[in-house]
């Protein structure tokens, strides 16, 4: 059996059913949740981001000409 045939036989993942008894979020709740997430992400950066770091790295990229 080819890899494509194996892939085509796999089931398509679906989202799990919502928890019973839980009402969907209102637009106001969604907006408040989004505002909280955006506030948490504002000015966040990865502490090891080499563009923001002042420490020297042991590895570096050396560009070479393609043959």
mmCIF file as gemmi writes it, N, C-alpha and C atoms, coordinates in Angstrom:
data_model
loop_
_atom_site.group_PDB
_atom_site.id
_atom_site.type_symbol
_atom_site.label_atom_id
_atom_site.label_alt_id
_atom_site.label_comp_id
_atom_site.label_asym_id
_atom_site.label_entity_id
_atom_site.label_seq_id
_atom_site.pdbx_PDB_ins_code
_atom_site.Cartn_x
_atom_site.Cartn_y
_atom_site.Cartn_z
_atom_site.occupancy
_atom_site.B_iso_or_equiv
_atom_site.pdbx_formal_charge
_atom_site.auth_seq_id
_atom_site.auth_asym_id
_atom_site.pdbx_PDB_model_num
ATOM 1 N N . UNK Axp A 1 ? 0.847 -1.168 0 1 0 ? 1 A 1
ATOM 2 C CA . UNK Axp A 1 ? 0 0 0 1 0 ? 1 A 1
ATOM 3 C C . UNK Axp A 1 ? 0.9 1.242 0 1 0 ? 1 A 1
ATOM 4 N N . UNK Axp A 2 ? 0.589 2.177 -0.852 1 0 ? 2 A 1
ATOM 5 C CA . UNK Axp A 2 ? 1.405 3.382 -0.975 1 0 ? 2 A 1
ATOM 6 C C . UNK Axp A 2 ? 1.118 4.337 0.181 1 0 ? 2 A 1
ATOM 7 N N . UNK Axp A 3 ? 2.035 5.27 0.435 1 0 ? 3 A 1
ATOM 8 C CA . UNK Axp A 3 ? 1.789 6.254 1.486 1 0 ? 3 A 1
ATOM 9 C C . UNK Axp A 3 ? 0.52 7.068 1.239 1 0 ? 3 A 1
ATOM 10 N N . UNK Axp A 4 ? 0.24 7.371 -0.022 1 0 ? 4 A 1
ATOM 11 C CA . UNK Axp A 4 ? -0.974 8.117 -0.338 1 0 ? 4 A 1
ATOM 12 C C . UNK Axp A 4 ? -2.216 7.309 0.026 1 0 ? 4 A 1
ATOM 13 N N . UNK Axp A 5 ? -2.223 6.034 -0.289 1 0 ? 5 A 1
ATOM 14 C CA . UNK Axp A 5 ? -3.377 5.191 0.042 1 0 ? 5 A 1
ATOM 15 C C . UNK Axp A 5 ? -3.563 5.095 1.555 1 0 ? 5 A 1
ATOM 16 N N . UNK Axp A 6 ? -2.454 4.982 2.299 1 0 ? 6 A 1
ATOM 17 C CA . UNK Axp A 6 ? -2.559 4.938 3.764 1 0 ? 6 A 1
ATOM 18 C C . UNK Axp A 6 ? -3.131 6.247 4.296 1 0 ? 6 A 1
ATOM 19 N N . UNK Axp A 7 ? -2.668 7.365 3.723 1 0 ? 7 A 1
ATOM 20 C CA . UNK Axp A 7 ? -3.161 8.667 4.156 1 0 ? 7 A 1
ATOM 21 C C . UNK Axp A 7 ? -4.649 8.818 3.879 1 0 ? 7 A 1
ATOM 22 N N . UNK Axp A 8 ? -5.083 8.382 2.715 1 0 ? 8 A 1
ATOM 23 C CA . UNK Axp A 8 ? -6.486 8.516 2.348 1 0 ? 8 A 1
ATOM 24 C C . UNK Axp A 8 ? -7.396 7.64 3.196 1 0 ? 8 A 1
ATOM 25 N N . UNK Axp A 9 ? -6.855 6.596 3.799 1 0 ? 9 A 1
ATOM 26 C CA . UNK Axp A 9 ? -7.671 5.723 4.632 1 0 ? 9 A 1
ATOM 27 C C . UNK Axp A 9 ? -7.807 6.233 6.071 1 0 ? 9 A 1
ATOM 28 N N . UNK Axp A 10 ? -6.997 7.22 6.439 1 0 ? 10 A 1
ATOM 29 C CA . UNK Axp A 10 ? -7.076 7.756 7.794 1 0 ? 10 A 1
ATOM 30 C C . UNK Axp A 10 ? -8.361 8.547 7.977 1 0 ? 10 A 1
ATOM 31 N N . UNK Axp A 11 ? -8.827 8.531 9.217 1 0 ? 11 A 1
ATOM 32 C CA . UNK Axp A 11 ? -10.025 9.3 9.524 1 0 ? 11 A 1
ATOM 33 C C . UNK Axp A 11 ? -9.672 10.776 9.615 1 0 ? 11 A 1
ATOM 34 N N . UNK Axp A 12 ? -10.613 11.602 9.232 1 0 ? 12 A 1
ATOM 35 C CA . UNK Axp A 12 ? -10.431 13.039 9.315 1 0 ? 12 A 1
ATOM 36 C C . UNK Axp A 12 ? -10.721 13.459 10.755 1 0 ? 12 A 1
ATOM 37 N N . UNK Axp A 13 ? -9.779 14.146 11.415 1 0 ? 13 A 1
ATOM 38 C CA . UNK Axp A 13 ? -10.036 14.561 12.795 1 0 ? 13 A 1
ATOM 39 C C . UNK Axp A 13 ? -11.16 15.585 12.845 1 0 ? 13 A 1
ATOM 40 N N . UNK Axp A 14 ? -11.963 15.487 13.852 1 0 ? 14 A 1
ATOM 41 C CA . UNK Axp A 14 ? -13.069 16.427 14.039 1 0 ? 14 A 1
ATOM 42 C C . UNK Axp A 14 ? -12.939 17.052 15.417 1 0 ? 14 A 1
ATOM 43 N N . UNK Axp A 15 ? -13.557 18.187 15.576 1 0 ? 15 A 1
ATOM 44 C CA . UNK Axp A 15 ? -13.544 18.859 16.871 1 0 ? 15 A 1
ATOM 45 C C . UNK Axp A 15 ? -14.376 18.065 17.858 1 0 ? 15 A 1
ATOM 46 N N . UNK Axp A 16 ? -13.944 18.013 19.104 1 0 ? 16 A 1
ATOM 47 C CA . UNK Axp A 16 ? -14.744 17.304 20.102 1 0 ? 16 A 1
ATOM 48 C C . UNK Axp A 16 ? -16.062 18.042 20.349 1 0 ? 16 A 1
ATOM 49 N N . UNK Axp A 17 ? -17.054 17.303 20.77 1 0 ? 17 A 1
ATOM 50 C CA . UNK Axp A 17 ? -18.359 17.909 21.059 1 0 ? 17 A 1
ATOM 51 C C . UNK Axp A 17 ? -18.222 18.835 22.261 1 0 ? 17 A 1
ATOM 52 N N . UNK Axp A 18 ? -18.961 19.941 22.269 1 0 ? 18 A 1
ATOM 53 C CA . UNK Axp A 18 ? -18.885 20.841 23.418 1 0 ? 18 A 1
ATOM 54 C C . UNK Axp A 18 ? -19.372 20.149 24.683 1 0 ? 18 A 1
ATOM 55 N N . UNK Axp A 19 ? -18.866 20.611 25.804 1 0 ? 19 A 1
ATOM 56 C CA . UNK Axp A 19 ? -19.271 20.03 27.085 1 0 ? 19 A 1
ATOM 57 C C . UNK Axp A 19 ? -20.773 20.22 27.283 1 0 ? 19 A 1
ATOM 58 N N . UNK Axp A 20 ? -21.451 19.208 27.771 1 0 ? 20 A 1
ATOM 59 C CA . UNK Axp A 20 ? -22.9 19.348 27.963 1 0 ? 20 A 1
ATOM 60 C C . UNK Axp A 20 ? -23.227 20.403 29.012 1 0 ? 20 A 1
ATOM 61 N N . UNK Axp A 21 ? -24.267 21.156 28.721 1 0 ? 21 A 1
ATOM 62 C CA . UNK Axp A 21 ? -24.732 22.164 29.661 1 0 ? 21 A 1
ATOM 63 C C . UNK Axp A 21 ? -23.976 23.477 29.604 1 0 ? 21 A 1
ATOM 64 N N . UNK Axp A 22 ? -23.019 23.589 28.743 1 0 ? 22 A 1
ATOM 65 C CA . UNK Axp A 22 ? -22.256 24.834 28.65 1 0 ? 22 A 1
ATOM 66 C C . UNK Axp A 22 ? -22.783 25.668 27.497 1 0 ? 22 A 1
ATOM 67 N N . UNK Axp A 23 ? -23.16 26.889 27.797 1 0 ? 23 A 1
ATOM 68 C CA . UNK Axp A 23 ? -23.701 27.787 26.776 1 0 ? 23 A 1
ATOM 69 C C . UNK Axp A 23 ? -22.558 28.382 25.965 1 0 ? 23 A 1
ATOM 70 N N . UNK Axp A 24 ? -22.778 28.672 24.693 1 0 ? 24 A 1
ATOM 71 C CA . UNK Axp A 24 ? -21.726 29.314 23.899 1 0 ? 24 A 1
ATOM 72 C C . UNK Axp A 24 ? -21.429 30.714 24.433 1 0 ? 24 A 1
ATOM 73 N N . UNK Axp A 25 ? -20.235 31.192 24.164 1 0 ? 25 A 1
ATOM 74 C CA . UNK Axp A 25 ? -19.842 32.516 24.627 1 0 ? 25 A 1
ATOM 75 C C . UNK Axp A 25 ? -20.647 33.591 23.908 1 0 ? 25 A 1
ATOM 76 N N . UNK Axp A 26 ? -20.97 34.62 24.636 1 0 ? 26 A 1
ATOM 77 C CA . UNK Axp A 26 ? -21.643 35.771 24.024 1 0 ? 26 A 1
ATOM 78 C C . UNK Axp A 26 ? -20.588 36.616 23.319 1 0 ? 26 A 1
ATOM 79 N N . UNK Axp A 27 ? -21.004 37.479 22.401 1 0 ? 27 A 1
ATOM 80 C CA . UNK Axp A 27 ? -20.023 38.357 21.744 1 0 ? 27 A 1
ATOM 81 C C . UNK Axp A 27 ? -19.24 39.211 22.749 1 0 ? 27 A 1
ATOM 82 N N . UNK Axp A 28 ? -19.895 39.64 23.83 1 0 ? 28 A 1
ATOM 83 C CA . UNK Axp A 28 ? -19.212 40.447 24.84 1 0 ? 28 A 1
ATOM 84 C C . UNK Axp A 28 ? -18.134 39.628 25.554 1 0 ? 28 A 1
ATOM 85 N N . UNK Axp A 29 ? -18.421 38.365 25.869 1 0 ? 29 A 1
ATOM 86 C CA . UNK Axp A 29 ? -17.442 37.493 26.514 1 0 ? 29 A 1
ATOM 87 C C . UNK Axp A 29 ? -16.266 37.226 25.568 1 0 ? 29 A 1
ATOM 88 N N . UNK Axp A 30 ? -16.572 37.018 24.302 1 0 ? 30 A 1
ATOM 89 C CA . UNK Axp A 30 ? -15.506 36.789 23.321 1 0 ? 30 A 1
ATOM 90 C C . UNK Axp A 30 ? -14.607 38.014 23.206 1 0 ? 30 A 1
ATOM 91 N N . UNK Axp A 31 ? -15.206 39.208 23.17 1 0 ? 31 A 1
ATOM 92 C CA . UNK Axp A 31 ? -14.424 40.444 23.064 1 0 ? 31 A 1
ATOM 93 C C . UNK Axp A 31 ? -13.542 40.638 24.299 1 0 ? 31 A 1
ATOM 94 N N . UNK Axp A 32 ? -14.082 40.352 25.491 1 0 ? 32 A 1
ATOM 95 C CA . UNK Axp A 32 ? -13.298 40.496 26.715 1 0 ? 32 A 1
ATOM 96 C C . UNK Axp A 32 ? -12.144 39.495 26.734 1 0 ? 32 A 1
ATOM 97 N N . UNK Axp A 33 ? -12.391 38.281 26.301 1 0 ? 33 A 1
ATOM 98 C CA . UNK Axp A 33 ? -11.348 37.26 26.263 1 0 ? 33 A 1
ATOM 99 C C . UNK Axp A 33 ? -10.255 37.654 25.274 1 0 ? 33 A 1
ATOM 100 N N . UNK Axp A 34 ? -10.645 38.124 24.108 1 0 ? 34 A 1
ATOM 101 C CA . UNK Axp A 34 ? -9.67 38.549 23.095 1 0 ? 34 A 1
ATOM 102 C C . UNK Axp A 34 ? -8.84 39.721 23.605 1 0 ? 34 A 1
ATOM 103 N N . UNK Axp A 35 ? -9.486 40.675 24.28 1 0 ? 35 A 1
ATOM 104 C CA . UNK Axp A 35 ? -8.757 41.825 24.815 1 0 ? 35 A 1
ATOM 105 C C . UNK Axp A 35 ? -7.73 41.37 25.85 1 0 ? 35 A 1
ATOM 106 N N . UNK Axp A 36 ? -8.096 40.403 26.678 1 0 ? 36 A 1
ATOM 107 C CA . UNK Axp A 36 ? -7.159 39.876 27.667 1 0 ? 36 A 1
ATOM 108 C C . UNK Axp A 36 ? -5.976 39.189 27.016 1 0 ? 36 A 1
ATOM 109 N N . UNK Axp A 37 ? -6.233 38.406 25.964 1 0 ? 37 A 1
ATOM 110 C CA . UNK Axp A 37 ? -5.138 37.731 25.256 1 0 ? 37 A 1
ATOM 111 C C . UNK Axp A 37 ? -4.209 38.731 24.58 1 0 ? 37 A 1
ATOM 112 N N . UNK Axp A 38 ? -4.783 39.732 23.911 1 0 ? 38 A 1
ATOM 113 C CA . UNK Axp A 38 ? -3.959 40.732 23.236 1 0 ? 38 A 1
ATOM 114 C C . UNK Axp A 38 ? -3.142 41.545 24.233 1 0 ? 38 A 1
ATOM 115 N N . UNK Axp A 39 ? -3.715 41.822 25.408 1 0 ? 39 A 1
ATOM 116 C CA . UNK Axp A 39 ? -2.989 42.547 26.444 1 0 ? 39 A 1
ATOM 117 C C . UNK Axp A 39 ? -1.798 41.727 26.932 1 0 ? 39 A 1
ATOM 118 N N . UNK Axp A 40 ? -1.986 40.414 27.079 1 0 ? 40 A 1
ATOM 119 C CA . UNK Axp A 40 ? -0.903 39.541 27.534 1 0 ? 40 A 1
ATOM 120 C C . UNK Axp A 40 ? 0.206 39.441 26.492 1 0 ? 40 A 1
ATOM 121 N N . UNK Axp A 41 ? -0.141 39.532 25.216 1 0 ? 41 A 1
ATOM 122 C CA . UNK Axp A 41 ? 0.844 39.405 24.145 1 0 ? 41 A 1
ATOM 123 C C . UNK Axp A 41 ? 1.553 40.717 23.808 1 0 ? 41 A 1
ATOM 124 N N . UNK Axp A 42 ? 1.004 41.837 24.246 1 0 ? 42 A 1
ATOM 125 C CA . UNK Axp A 42 ? 1.553 43.147 23.896 1 0 ? 42 A 1
ATOM 126 C C . UNK Axp A 42 ? 2.978 43.28 24.433 1 0 ? 42 A 1
ATOM 127 N N . UNK Axp A 43 ? 3.91 43.621 23.561 1 0 ? 43 A 1
ATOM 128 C CA . UNK Axp A 43 ? 5.328 43.813 23.885 1 0 ? 43 A 1
ATOM 129 C C . UNK Axp A 43 ? 6.012 42.561 24.415 1 0 ? 43 A 1
ATOM 130 N N . UNK Axp A 44 ? 5.442 41.388 24.191 1 0 ? 44 A 1
ATOM 131 C CA . UNK Axp A 44 ? 6.085 40.145 24.606 1 0 ? 44 A 1
ATOM 132 C C . UNK Axp A 44 ? 7.184 39.808 23.628 1 0 ? 44 A 1
ATOM 133 N N . UNK Axp A 45 ? 8.275 39.249 24.123 1 0 ? 45 A 1
ATOM 134 C CA . UNK Axp A 45 ? 9.32 38.759 23.239 1 0 ? 45 A 1
ATOM 135 C C . UNK Axp A 45 ? 9.979 37.543 23.871 1 0 ? 45 A 1
ATOM 136 N N . UNK Axp A 46 ? 10.528 36.732 23.024 1 0 ? 46 A 1
ATOM 137 C CA . UNK Axp A 46 ? 11.241 35.536 23.45 1 0 ? 46 A 1
ATOM 138 C C . UNK Axp A 46 ? 12.564 35.973 24.051 1 0 ? 46 A 1
ATOM 139 N N . UNK Axp A 47 ? 12.854 35.552 25.278 1 0 ? 47 A 1
ATOM 140 C CA . UNK Axp A 47 ? 14.05 36.049 25.955 1 0 ? 47 A 1
ATOM 141 C C . UNK Axp A 47 ? 15.339 35.644 25.258 1 0 ? 47 A 1
ATOM 142 N N . UNK Axp A 48 ? 15.322 34.586 24.463 1 0 ? 48 A 1
ATOM 143 C CA . UNK Axp A 48 ? 16.523 34.163 23.765 1 0 ? 48 A 1
ATOM 144 C C . UNK Axp A 48 ? 16.559 34.65 22.317 1 0 ? 48 A 1
ATOM 145 N N . UNK Axp A 49 ? 15.725 35.606 21.987 1 0 ? 49 A 1
ATOM 146 C CA . UNK Axp A 49 ? 15.695 36.127 20.617 1 0 ? 49 A 1
ATOM 147 C C . UNK Axp A 49 ? 17.027 36.812 20.321 1 0 ? 49 A 1
ATOM 148 N N . UNK Axp A 50 ? 17.806 36.3 19.359 1 0 ? 50 A 1
ATOM 149 C CA . UNK Axp A 50 ? 19.125 36.883 19.101 1 0 ? 50 A 1
ATOM 150 C C . UNK Axp A 50 ? 19.071 38.335 18.651 1 0 ? 50 A 1
ATOM 151 N N . UNK Axp A 51 ? 17.961 38.788 18.082 1 0 ? 51 A 1
ATOM 152 C CA . UNK Axp A 51 ? 17.888 40.177 17.644 1 0 ? 51 A 1
ATOM 153 C C . UNK Axp A 51 ? 17.751 41.127 18.831 1 0 ? 51 A 1
ATOM 154 N N . UNK Axp A 52 ? 17.313 40.609 19.994 1 0 ? 52 A 1
ATOM 155 C CA . UNK Axp A 52 ? 17.15 41.449 21.182 1 0 ? 52 A 1
ATOM 156 C C . UNK Axp A 52 ? 18.236 41.195 22.222 1 0 ? 52 A 1
ATOM 157 N N . UNK Axp A 53 ? 19.021 40.182 22.024 1 0 ? 53 A 1
ATOM 158 C CA . UNK Axp A 53 ? 20.018 39.782 23.008 1 0 ? 53 A 1
ATOM 159 C C . UNK Axp A 53 ? 21.315 40.547 22.813 1 0 ? 53 A 1
ATOM 160 N N . UNK Axp A 54 ? 22.002 40.83 23.924 1 0 ? 54 A 1
ATOM 161 C CA . UNK Axp A 54 ? 23.303 41.494 23.843 1 0 ? 54 A 1
ATOM 162 C C . UNK Axp A 54 ? 24.439 40.507 24.072 1 0 ? 54 A 1
ATOM 163 N N . UNK Axp A 55 ? 24.114 39.26 24.396 1 0 ? 55 A 1
ATOM 164 C CA . UNK Axp A 55 ? 25.168 38.278 24.627 1 0 ? 55 A 1
ATOM 165 C C . UNK Axp A 55 ? 25.61 37.68 23.309 1 0 ? 55 A 1
ATOM 166 N N . UNK Axp A 56 ? 26.855 37.225 23.273 1 0 ? 56 A 1
ATOM 167 C CA . UNK Axp A 56 ? 27.388 36.611 22.056 1 0 ? 56 A 1
ATOM 168 C C . UNK Axp A 56 ? 26.928 35.169 21.979 1 0 ? 56 A 1
ATOM 169 N N . UNK Axp A 57 ? 26.71 34.705 20.795 1 0 ? 57 A 1
ATOM 170 C CA . UNK Axp A 57 ? 26.301 33.324 20.565 1 0 ? 57 A 1
ATOM 171 C C . UNK Axp A 57 ? 27.498 32.53 20.082 1 0 ? 57 A 1
ATOM 172 N N . UNK Axp A 58 ? 27.537 31.259 20.386 1 0 ? 58 A 1
ATOM 173 C CA . UNK Axp A 58 ? 28.632 30.408 19.958 1 0 ? 58 A 1
ATOM 174 C C . UNK Axp A 58 ? 28.481 29.98 18.504 1 0 ? 58 A 1
ATOM 175 N N . UNK Axp A 59 ? 27.266 29.929 18.034 1 0 ? 59 A 1
ATOM 176 C CA . UNK Axp A 59 ? 27.026 29.521 16.657 1 0 ? 59 A 1
ATOM 177 C C . UNK Axp A 59 ? 26.568 30.728 15.852 1 0 ? 59 A 1
ATOM 178 N N . UNK Axp A 60 ? 26.97 30.772 14.629 1 0 ? 60 A 1
ATOM 179 C CA . UNK Axp A 60 ? 26.523 31.855 13.761 1 0 ? 60 A 1
ATOM 180 C C . UNK Axp A 60 ? 26.414 31.339 12.339 1 0 ? 60 A 1
ATOM 181 N N . UNK Axp A 61 ? 25.626 31.984 11.546 1 0 ? 61 A 1
ATOM 182 C CA . UNK Axp A 61 ? 25.423 31.619 10.162 1 0 ? 61 A 1
ATOM 183 C C . UNK Axp A 61 ? 26.515 32.234 9.31 1 0 ? 61 A 1
ATOM 184 N N . UNK Axp A 62 ? 27.161 31.398 8.491 1 0 ? 62 A 1
ATOM 185 C CA . UNK Axp A 62 ? 28.175 31.875 7.561 1 0 ? 62 A 1
ATOM 186 C C . UNK Axp A 62 ? 27.635 31.665 6.163 1 0 ? 62 A 1
ATOM 187 N N . UNK Axp A 63 ? 27.383 32.735 5.477 1 0 ? 63 A 1
ATOM 188 C CA . UNK Axp A 63 ? 26.844 32.645 4.126 1 0 ? 63 A 1
ATOM 189 C C . UNK Axp A 63 ? 27.968 32.261 3.15 1 0 ? 63 A 1
ATOM 190 N N . UNK Axp A 64 ? 27.67 31.344 2.259 1 0 ? 64 A 1
ATOM 191 C CA . UNK Axp A 64 ? 28.645 30.946 1.24 1 0 ? 64 A 1
ATOM 192 C C . UNK Axp A 64 ? 28.001 31.072 -0.132 1 0 ? 64 A 1
ATOM 193 N N . UNK Axp A 65 ? 28.829 31.194 -1.108 1 0 ? 65 A 1
ATOM 194 C CA . UNK Axp A 65 ? 28.343 31.262 -2.48 1 0 ? 65 A 1
ATOM 195 C C . UNK Axp A 65 ? 27.963 29.86 -2.948 1 0 ? 65 A 1
ATOM 196 N N . UNK Axp A 66 ? 26.85 29.743 -3.617 1 0 ? 66 A 1
ATOM 197 C CA . UNK Axp A 66 ? 26.422 28.449 -4.157 1 0 ? 66 A 1
ATOM 198 C C . UNK Axp A 66 ? 27.327 28.095 -5.336 1 0 ? 66 A 1
ATOM 199 N N . UNK Axp A 67 ? 27.691 26.827 -5.421 1 0 ? 67 A 1
ATOM 200 C CA . UNK Axp A 67 ? 28.608 26.404 -6.491 1 0 ? 67 A 1
ATOM 201 C C . UNK Axp A 67 ? 27.884 26.284 -7.807 1 0 ? 67 A 1
